[in-house]
């Protein structure tokens, strides 16, 4: 006898929703970081030697932090999408199998 495969679509949907929520939280964190970072742009100074030295590094760190957060958010969103697609495929397969069983039962007069 072959191996039996079973999947709980409701659990897949729960994980999908969790990943979507984490995506939203991550997106908010990135936007909050950007807003807060903008509010303190002048911390390095404006036109002195310290500003000239630190501003490029500060800008790079802000940009890198935003890009990292955005990449993380996109990766988590991809997991959520994959879970949605996987859930749809499994749910479709389960529905098709149930319909086929019902069809065969109807043909043979057994229900």
QUIQUI-V146123 format. One record per backbone hydrogen bond with DSSP energy under -1.0 kcal/mol. CO is the residue of the C=O (numbers start at 0). NH is the residue of the N-H. E is the energy in kcal/mol with one decimal. If there is no record, write none. Layout:
BEGIN
<<CO	NH	E> <CO	NH	E>>
END
This chain:
BEGIN
<<7	11	-1.8> <8	12	-2.6> <9	13	-1.9> <10	14	-2.3> <11	15	-2.5> <12	16	-2.7> <13	17	-2.3> <14	18	-2.6> <15	19	-2.2> <16	20	-2.5> <17	21	-2.5> <18	22	-2.2> <19	23	-2.3> <20	24	-2.4> <21	25	-2.7> <22	26	-2.6> <23	27	-2.3> <24	28	-2.4> <25	29	-2.3> <26	30	-2.4> <27	31	-2.9> <28	32	-2.5> <29	33	-2.6> <30	34	-2.3> <31	35	-2.8> <32	36	-3.1> <33	37	-2.1> <34	38	-1.3> <36	39	-1.0> <37	40	-1.2> <39	42	-1.4> <41	44	-1.8> <47	51	-2.3> <48	52	-1.9> <49	53	-3.1> <50	54	-2.7> <53	57	-2.9> <54	58	-2.9> <55	59	-2.1> <56	60	-2.6> <57	61	-2.4> <58	62	-2.6> <59	63	-3.1> <60	64	-2.4> <61	65	-2.3> <62	66	-2.7> <63	67	-2.5> <64	68	-2.4> <65	69	-2.5> <66	70	-2.5> <67	71	-2.4> <68	72	-2.4> <69	73	-2.5> <70	74	-2.3> <71	75	-2.4> <72	76	-2.4> <73	77	-2.0> <74	78	-1.7> <75	79	-2.2> <76	80	-2.4> <77	81	-2.5> <78	82	-2.5> <79	83	-2.1> <80	84	-2.6> <81	85	-2.8> <82	86	-2.8> <83	87	-2.4> <84	88	-2.5> <85	89	-2.6> <86	90	-2.8> <87	91	-2.5> <88	92	-2.5> <89	93	-2.7> <90	94	-2.5> <91	95	-2.8> <92	96	-2.3> <93	97	-2.3> <94	98	-2.5> <95	99	-2.4> <96	100	-2.3> <97	101	-2.5> <98	102	-2.8> <99	103	-2.4> <100	104	-2.4> <101	105	-2.2> <102	106	-2.1> <103	107	-1.8> <104	109	-1.6>>
END
